[in-house]
Amino acid sequence: MADGGEGTVAAFLDGGAQARRVAVRGPLGEPHEASFALDGRTAIVESALASGLVLVPPERRDALRASSYGTGELIRAALDAGAERIVVGIGGSASNDGGAGLLQALGFHLRDADGRELEPGGAALARLASISFERVDPRVRRVAIEVASDVDNPLIGPAGASVTFGPQKGATPAQVAILDAALAHFADVVAKATGRDLRDAPGAGAAGGMGFALIALLGARMRPGVELIAELRGLADALEGAELCLSGEGRIDEQTLRGKTLAGVARIARSKQVPVLAFAGSVDPAVEPELFAAGVTCFPIADAPISPDESIARAAGLLRNAAARAARSWLVASAARLRA
């Protein structure tokens, strides 16, 4: 399972989809090889693999210049592969460009007042004067595009892409203000060109505003990532007749309750009356009661206080040990139920 962020393509490859590897531009323009999954006529594209924050070392992160161009190249490769439906998982991006790079990779021209093509990055959008649709790949109008997102942030403002996610991409407070203003101007130009203003649509601010570009200019349908991935992977059918469901994520906290993978899995499992054991690097005790009421029992993988770095380094072994502890608890509980 996944929710549209990191691991989305891997979830489909594990399920038997074909891997297609593509040479793309990374967030800062460097050559990079990324993959997408092809399941019949459905392609699953993950922005984190082409434009992800993990591709840029912390000391090189540049929210003003980082581009989503590589994600657009993945979409173009999916079209080349004959996809009739493209699911774009957005999350974990290094870019804050409103999806401008993605659009340019698909043939949109974003020009300044002198008719010059804008350079990569969100800051350049402050100089955007016009958008040309003349060279857009015509196949994007014929394919069904769905966006899998785990956040519902708008494009701009206090809860928007720049303010909420810009700092983790290396943006200073001053740069956050620059990016937010640039995205607001981008939204103005798009609204004038299309006659629709979608800057406040839920998920428009996902992945540095890639959600906005996809719904406003490519006509994509935005859906909660975990809901869409569960549907495509057949999770509800897989839980029919199951006695137990195992799931988890990096950290179980308040964000978990807002639509992360575990919340979606728990909702579907509960509809099938299947209890869930959830594993995480750390668990916020404040959310455990609500999850327990939803049929989820949480297990931190560490058996003693350790640093996040150590937890990550030892994740595989810690997870095996936690699974063994959980299995023993489950067997004890099952035996008690049988005796009752």
Backbone torsions as a table, in degrees:
resi	resn	phi	psi	omega
1	MET	NA	160.7	176.7
2	ALA	-161.4	176.9	-179.0
3	ASP	-127.2	14.9	-178.9
4	GLY	109.0	-20.0	178.6
5	GLY	-87.7	-151.0	-179.4
6	GLU	-54.7	137.9	178.2
7	GLY	94.1	-4.4	-177.6
8	THR	-65.2	-49.0	178.8
9	VAL	-63.7	-40.9	179.6
10	ALA	-58.8	-36.4	179.8
11	ALA	-61.5	-36.3	-180.0
12	PHE	-80.4	-34.8	176.6
13	LEU	-64.8	-38.4	176.5
14	ASP	-63.0	-28.2	-179.7
15	GLY	-87.0	3.8	175.3
16	GLY	107.7	0.1	177.8
17	ALA	-68.7	157.9	179.8
18	GLN	-84.1	141.5	175.9
19	ALA	-92.2	131.3	174.5
20	ARG	-120.5	123.2	-178.1
21	ARG	-101.3	141.6	-172.7
22	VAL	-138.8	139.8	172.6
23	ALA	-82.1	124.1	-177.9
24	VAL	-134.2	173.1	171.6
25	ARG	-89.3	130.8	175.9
26	GLY	-73.5	-179.8	-176.1
27	PRO	-54.6	-32.9	-179.5
28	LEU	-107.7	19.2	174.4
29	GLY	91.6	-2.0	-177.9
30	GLU	-76.6	147.6	177.6
31	PRO	-61.5	140.0	-175.0
32	HIS	-154.7	147.0	176.6
33	GLU	-106.5	125.5	-179.2
34	ALA	-127.7	165.7	-178.5
35	SER	-129.2	156.1	168.5
36	PHE	-132.0	166.6	-178.1
37	ALA	-107.4	139.5	177.7
38	LEU	-119.8	115.1	-178.8
39	ASP	-118.3	93.1	-173.2
40	GLY	67.2	-122.8	178.6
41	ARG	-99.5	10.7	178.0
42	THR	-105.5	127.6	176.3
43	ALA	-106.8	138.4	177.0
44	ILE	-113.7	116.6	-177.9
45	VAL	-111.3	136.4	-179.2
46	GLU	-120.2	116.2	-176.7
47	SER	-62.0	-30.4	-177.7
48	ALA	-63.3	-25.3	-178.3
49	LEU	-79.0	-24.2	-178.8
50	ALA	-107.9	-34.4	-174.4
51	SER	-127.5	26.2	-170.7
52	GLY	-78.4	152.6	177.4
53	LEU	-63.6	-31.4	-178.5
54	VAL	-67.4	-14.1	-179.6
55	LEU	-83.8	-8.4	-177.1
56	VAL	-118.8	119.1	177.2
57	PRO	-58.1	147.4	-177.3
58	PRO	-50.8	-38.3	-176.8
59	GLU	-73.1	-12.8	-179.2
60	ARG	-107.0	0.2	-176.6
61	ARG	-64.1	132.6	-175.3
62	ASP	-143.2	90.9	-176.2
63	ALA	-64.7	-22.4	-179.5
64	LEU	-74.5	-32.0	-174.2
65	ARG	-107.9	-18.8	-174.9
66	ALA	-61.7	141.2	-172.7
67	SER	-124.1	153.9	176.4
68	SER	-96.5	15.4	-174.7
69	TYR	-54.6	-42.6	-177.3
70	GLY	-60.2	-34.3	177.9
71	THR	-66.2	-38.4	175.0
72	GLY	-62.8	-36.5	177.2
73	GLU	-65.7	-36.2	176.3
74	LEU	-64.6	-41.6	178.1
75	ILE	-62.3	-42.0	178.5
76	ARG	-63.1	-39.0	177.9
77	ALA	-66.2	-35.9	177.2
78	ALA	-64.6	-38.3	175.6
79	LEU	-64.0	-41.9	178.2
80	ASP	-61.0	-30.6	-178.6
81	ALA	-81.4	-0.4	177.2
82	GLY	89.0	15.4	-179.6
83	ALA	-62.0	137.7	175.2
84	GLU	-105.8	-13.5	176.6
85	ARG	-139.5	130.2	180.0
86	ILE	-123.4	122.8	175.1
87	VAL	-102.2	120.5	-178.4
88	VAL	-107.6	109.3	175.9
89	GLY	-83.9	121.2	-177.5
90	ILE	-117.1	134.2	-179.6
91	GLY	162.0	156.6	176.5
92	GLY	67.6	27.0	-175.5
93	SER	-83.0	154.2	174.0
94	ALA	-89.8	-13.7	-172.4
95	SER	-93.0	157.3	175.2
96	ASN	-139.5	46.3	-171.8
97	ASP	-107.0	14.5	179.0
98	GLY	65.6	15.7	-176.4
99	GLY	79.0	13.2	-178.6
100	ALA	-59.4	-44.4	179.1
101	GLY	-61.8	-42.7	176.7
102	LEU	-54.9	-46.2	-179.1
103	LEU	-64.3	-41.9	-179.8
104	GLN	-63.3	-35.4	178.6
105	ALA	-66.0	-22.4	-179.2
106	LEU	-99.4	8.5	173.4
107	GLY	103.4	-1.3	173.6
108	PHE	-70.5	142.3	174.4
109	HIS	-109.5	122.3	178.1
110	LEU	-110.3	111.5	-170.4
111	ARG	-119.6	152.5	176.0
112	ASP	-86.8	-174.4	-175.6
113	ALA	-64.8	-19.8	178.6
114	ASP	-94.7	4.9	178.2
115	GLY	84.0	8.9	-180.0
116	ARG	-88.9	143.7	178.1
117	GLU	-66.5	136.4	178.9
118	LEU	-66.8	143.4	173.3
119	GLU	-74.1	166.4	-177.3
120	PRO	-64.4	151.6	172.2
121	GLY	110.8	155.9	-177.4
122	GLY	-69.4	-32.3	-178.1
123	ALA	-61.6	-34.3	-177.7
124	ALA	-64.3	-22.6	-177.7
125	LEU	-63.5	-18.3	177.6
126	ALA	-62.9	-22.5	-178.5
127	ARG	-101.9	7.7	-178.4
128	LEU	-65.4	129.7	178.7
129	ALA	-115.3	-30.9	-177.2
130	SER	-153.8	157.0	175.5
131	ILE	-124.1	126.7	179.3
132	SER	-106.0	133.9	-179.0
133	PHE	-104.3	1.1	-170.1
134	GLU	-63.2	-36.4	-175.3
135	ARG	-102.9	14.0	-178.8
136	VAL	-66.3	135.4	177.8
137	ASP	-55.0	116.5	-175.4
138	PRO	-63.9	-19.4	-178.0
139	ARG	-67.5	-24.0	-179.3
140	VAL	-68.4	-19.0	177.8
141	ARG	-82.8	-17.0	-176.3
142	ARG	-101.9	-10.9	-176.7
143	VAL	-100.8	147.5	176.0
144	ALA	-84.8	122.2	-179.6
145	ILE	-114.7	127.1	176.9
146	GLU	-122.0	141.4	-177.4
147	VAL	-109.8	124.1	176.8
148	ALA	-100.8	114.3	-177.1
149	SER	-132.2	147.5	179.1
150	ASP	-105.5	9.1	177.5
151	VAL	-131.8	157.2	-179.3
152	ASP	-120.6	25.2	-177.9
153	ASN	-67.6	144.6	172.6
154	PRO	-73.4	177.4	-177.0
155	LEU	-72.3	-44.2	-172.6
156	ILE	-129.0	173.2	176.8
157	GLY	95.5	-173.2	-175.6
158	PRO	-58.2	-30.1	178.6
159	ALA	-105.1	11.5	-175.0
160	GLY	-80.0	-177.9	-174.9
161	ALA	-58.6	-47.6	-173.1
162	SER	-69.4	-47.5	-177.3
163	VAL	-68.5	-42.3	-174.6
164	THR	-77.1	-44.0	-171.6
165	PHE	-113.5	-14.2	-177.9
166	GLY	-56.6	-44.1	-178.5
167	PRO	-58.8	-37.4	-179.7
168	GLN	-71.6	-13.4	177.4
169	LYS	-97.3	8.3	175.9
170	GLY	100.2	4.5	-177.4
171	ALA	-79.6	132.9	173.3
172	THR	-78.0	167.5	176.9
173	PRO	-54.4	-40.4	178.9
174	ALA	-65.4	-39.2	179.9
175	GLN	-70.8	-33.2	175.5
176	VAL	-58.6	-44.7	179.2
177	ALA	-63.0	-40.5	178.3
178	ILE	-62.2	-46.2	-177.6
179	LEU	-67.2	-40.2	179.8
180	ASP	-63.8	-42.5	178.2
181	ALA	-66.0	-38.7	179.5
182	ALA	-65.4	-40.8	178.3
183	LEU	-68.0	-34.9	177.1
184	ALA	-63.5	-41.5	177.5
185	HIS	-65.3	-42.0	177.0
186	PHE	-56.5	-45.7	179.8
187	ALA	-62.7	-36.9	177.5
188	ASP	-62.1	-45.6	-178.2
189	VAL	-66.6	-41.5	178.8
190	VAL	-63.9	-42.3	179.7
191	ALA	-61.6	-40.1	179.0
192	LYS	-66.7	-36.5	-177.0
193	ALA	-77.2	-30.6	-174.0
194	THR	-109.3	-19.2	-176.2
195	GLY	80.8	9.1	179.5
196	ARG	-132.0	136.3	179.0
197	ASP	-113.6	106.0	-175.0
198	LEU	-112.8	21.4	-177.6
199	ARG	-62.8	-27.9	-178.1
200	ASP	-97.3	4.6	179.7
201	ALA	-64.4	138.2	177.7
202	PRO	-56.6	128.0	179.8
203	GLY	90.9	-5.4	179.3
204	ALA	-61.1	-30.2	-179.0
205	GLY	-88.1	1.4	-179.5
206	ALA	-65.0	143.9	177.2
207	ALA	53.3	48.3	177.0
208	GLY	67.0	23.7	179.4
209	GLY	96.0	4.4	176.0
210	MET	-59.1	-34.7	177.9
211	GLY	-57.0	-39.9	179.9
212	PHE	-62.1	-49.2	-179.2
213	ALA	-59.6	-41.1	-176.6
214	LEU	-67.4	-42.3	-177.6
215	ILE	-83.5	-34.2	-174.4
216	ALA	-81.3	-33.8	-173.8
217	LEU	-118.2	-16.0	177.5
218	LEU	-112.0	-1.0	177.2
219	GLY	67.4	25.3	-178.2
220	ALA	-72.6	157.0	176.4
221	ARG	-101.0	124.2	180.0
222	MET	-88.0	130.6	178.7
223	ARG	-138.2	150.6	173.9
224	PRO	-56.4	126.7	-173.3
225	GLY	-56.1	-46.5	-175.8
226	VAL	-65.4	-34.1	178.9
227	GLU	-66.2	-45.0	-179.2
228	LEU	-67.5	-45.2	-179.3
229	ILE	-66.0	-39.4	178.0
230	ALA	-61.1	-39.8	179.0
231	GLU	-64.4	-48.2	-178.2
232	LEU	-66.7	-34.3	-177.8
233	ARG	-87.0	-7.1	177.4
234	GLY	72.4	37.6	-176.2
235	LEU	-62.7	-42.3	-178.1
236	ALA	-59.8	-43.1	178.8
237	ASP	-66.8	-37.5	-179.4
238	ALA	-64.3	-28.3	-178.3
239	LEU	-86.0	-8.1	178.4
240	GLU	-61.5	121.2	176.9
241	GLY	79.3	1.1	179.9
242	ALA	-74.1	151.1	176.7
243	GLU	-94.8	-23.3	-173.4
244	LEU	-156.7	146.7	176.5
245	CYS	-124.4	132.4	177.4
246	LEU	-110.3	132.5	-179.7
247	SER	-149.1	-167.7	178.2
248	GLY	159.6	-178.5	175.9
249	GLU	-164.0	178.8	-176.4
250	GLY	-61.2	-48.9	177.8
251	ARG	-139.7	130.8	176.2
252	ILE	-95.7	114.0	-177.9
253	ASP	-151.8	-160.1	-176.5
254	GLU	-59.4	-35.1	179.5
255	GLN	-64.1	-28.8	178.4
256	THR	-56.4	-40.9	-175.8
257	LEU	-72.1	-12.6	-175.1
258	ARG	-97.5	21.2	173.1
259	GLY	113.9	14.7	175.7
260	LYS	-71.1	174.4	-175.1
261	THR	-52.1	-48.6	-175.4
262	LEU	-59.9	-40.7	-179.4
263	ALA	-62.4	-41.2	179.1
264	GLY	-67.8	-42.5	177.5
265	VAL	-60.9	-44.3	-178.9
266	ALA	-62.0	-40.1	-179.5
267	ARG	-62.8	-44.5	-179.2
268	ILE	-71.1	-41.3	179.3
269	ALA	-61.9	-39.2	-179.8
270	ARG	-65.1	-36.2	178.6
271	SER	-64.8	-22.3	178.0
272	LYS	-101.2	5.2	-179.1
273	GLN	58.6	42.2	178.9
274	VAL	-113.3	122.2	178.0
275	PRO	-70.8	154.7	-176.9
276	VAL	-120.6	133.4	168.5
277	LEU	-106.2	123.7	-174.7
278	ALA	-116.9	131.2	-179.1
279	PHE	-109.9	145.0	179.6
280	ALA	-154.8	156.1	175.4
281	GLY	-60.9	-36.1	174.3
282	SER	-149.7	154.5	-177.9
283	VAL	-128.8	126.5	175.8
284	ASP	-80.4	115.0	-177.7
285	PRO	-57.3	-23.0	-176.5
286	ALA	-66.6	-25.8	-176.9
287	VAL	-100.1	-7.9	-177.6
288	GLU	-60.1	-43.2	-178.9
289	PRO	-59.6	-42.0	-179.7
290	GLU	-66.6	-39.9	178.0
291	LEU	-68.1	-38.9	179.0
292	PHE	-62.6	-39.0	177.3
293	ALA	-64.2	-24.4	178.3
294	ALA	-91.5	8.4	177.2
295	GLY	90.7	17.8	-177.5
296	VAL	-113.7	127.5	172.7
297	THR	-107.9	125.3	-173.5
298	CYS	-95.7	141.6	177.8
299	PHE	-131.5	111.3	171.8
300	PRO	-68.3	141.0	-175.0
301	ILE	-76.4	-25.0	179.9
302	ALA	-79.9	139.3	179.2
303	ASP	-99.4	4.4	177.4
304	ALA	-159.1	160.1	179.2
305	PRO	-61.3	123.1	177.0
306	ILE	-140.3	164.5	-179.7
307	SER	-76.1	157.9	175.9
308	PRO	-57.1	-39.6	-179.7
309	ASP	-62.3	-42.1	178.8
310	GLU	-67.8	-38.0	178.4
311	SER	-60.3	-43.0	179.5
312	ILE	-67.1	-43.4	-178.1
313	ALA	-64.0	-33.3	-176.4
314	ARG	-105.7	17.9	-170.2
315	ALA	-55.3	-46.4	-175.0
316	ALA	-61.0	-49.0	-179.9
317	GLY	-66.4	-41.1	178.5
318	LEU	-62.6	-38.7	-179.8
319	LEU	-67.5	-39.9	176.7
320	ARG	-60.1	-45.4	-179.2
321	ASN	-65.0	-41.3	179.1
322	ALA	-64.7	-39.2	178.3
323	ALA	-63.4	-38.5	178.0
324	ALA	-64.3	-42.9	177.8
325	ARG	-62.3	-43.3	-179.6
326	ALA	-65.2	-39.6	179.7
327	ALA	-63.9	-41.3	178.0
328	ARG	-62.7	-42.3	178.6
329	SER	-62.8	-40.7	-180.0
330	TRP	-65.5	-41.7	-180.0
331	LEU	-65.6	-40.1	177.7
332	VAL	-62.6	-44.9	179.4
333	ALA	-64.4	-39.4	179.5
334	SER	-64.7	-42.2	179.1
335	ALA	-63.3	-39.5	179.0
336	ALA	-64.0	-38.9	178.2
337	ARG	-64.8	-39.4	-179.8
338	LEU	-66.0	-40.0	178.6
339	ARG	-66.5	-32.8	179.0
340	ALA	-71.0	NA	NA
